[in-house]
Amino acid sequence: MEVDLFLSMWEEAQDLTGRLVYATELFDTTTVTRMLEHFQILLEGIVAAPDQHLSSLPCLDETEQRQLLRNGTS
């Protein structure tokens, strides 16, 4: 399958399993890993607060949030 970025997810018993396919010409491993970490933070936020609007859910870790806030006030 030739795609730029493709995520598929499915449920197995009590687990959610996924597969990410990406074009190595466009994305390096570090970038894809960071994107997956952000997605995991978002999923954890959904589980913790399922009634929240998507825009109010977290997707950055604490260090990234502090850095963003610090850079935003410069």
ABEGO torsion letter per residue (X at the ends): XBBABBBBBBBBEABBBBBBBBBAAABBAAAAAAAAAAAAAAAAAAAABAABBAAABBABBAAAAAAAAAAAAX
